[in-house]
Amino acid sequence: MQILTCIGDVTFQNVYKPIDTLPVIAGLAPINYTILFSHIPKAVACLYLSNYANGFLGASNFVIGMTPITCSGLNCTSVFLPGGLLLARRTDETLNGTLLNLNASLLNTGQAILLDNAPGYQLEFFPVDDGFSFNADTDCGTYGQSRGDGLHVCFGSNNSTLVVGKPIGFQSADFTGWSVCPSNLYNAGRCFNDMDWTLTLQQTTSMLLYKRYATVAYDSRNLSILSVESLSTPELAPIDADAVREIATVVFMPGPNATSDDTEMVNSLLFGMGFALRLYEDNFPNDQLLPLVLLQGFISVPFQFSTTAWQWVNATQGSNESTLYALPADLETTATISDVTYRAIASKWTICVFITLTGLLLIWCNSIFLWILRQKTAIPNSSSFVEVDIGSKSAYPSEVIGLREDGTSQQLGYQDWAHMLRTAGLGNSESRAIIHMVKDRKIRVVALKSDAESNFLVLVAAKEGEDFEELPMLDRTARYV
């Protein structure tokens, strides 16, 4: 059965038993640039990017790895953003009540919470095609001059590109790259005096965006993603590179009407990004993965943060039942509180093969057991006659051999004690069978002397009517072989 488990289609996964269900608004909405640019303070946007960009793609509360749709290989990164349990809102009031506002005993009744068929986004990152180049005038911007720092960021898009040597097809891909002012210029305050560092981008990446509906299970204790239970067919979602570039402009430039909070948070974000990129450029130049992950996280956070911002505007300035700031209707779904059991799940053919092989093994084992029961030879029995037990089980049966006058051996035609018992069917008999066999026989013990003049005793049994004195086996020349 272990071999069948290895070659069969058997997986171990969580099985969820529903306890209670309630309506919620959950999942991710498309990026609403109007809300981001008009209603969210610049300082708050900088705060979110500063806190989440570095580790967002590794946060189990918001992200789970997913099988790639388009790209492949070691340079392909594919993740799914289902929205997270913290974004789920109750529908019985404006969107200021999360599932965490519910009675604590309700959440404590189950180990997991499933958000059913809620929209999310799958993001795929892969290297930029060698044939693609950014337009320095329209795709790129250089930020940080207000604090003597320098960060050069480019956002572009293309309707077709090549990934790992094969065409993607006519899809909309977003291309992003950046470079940071080197330490020698930064420390001298000359980032914008010598701009050669903007000619080459230190990290670049391409991104494709797919919208998918998924049923996702979350741990009710730490709110992390446990598993994706169902996933819809991916739908390619367009990416507005100009709008994404505008987000970078908002968070990297204080602007003319910036408050002190805005200016401080913009400078804080610039310092954090610049410090991280220069750290790897100067001290860990061989590690190009973590700066690339930082870039990928930077362009991923808006897809999560936009829905949070939309909910905040809805809860503070509108209602989800009105058209003002109303979230998309496909975010209306249900949350199911469930218990979790870790079980082995097998495909139908594996179960059928397992049942068939197990049945054949049981039939085979039972057949052997029945065959053993039908055999006459069983476990050795013991009787009340120790001599019979020893003689029938411990001696090798043979016939008595005598000597002729010329000294040669001859068969006398009489059986020894062990041979006689086994021939009579007493090789493994109980007391009753032994008594039945010897009741019409004469038993006598006689003394004989061998050719070597040694004495030995012989137990002789004869049928009724036979004379012991006439039995040739009692001849003194008789010997046992």
Summary of the structure (lengths in Angstrom):
residues: 481
radius of gyration: 45.4
end to end distance: 54.0
largest distance: 141.2
contacts: 1424
relative contact order: 0.16
helix: 36%
strand: 28%
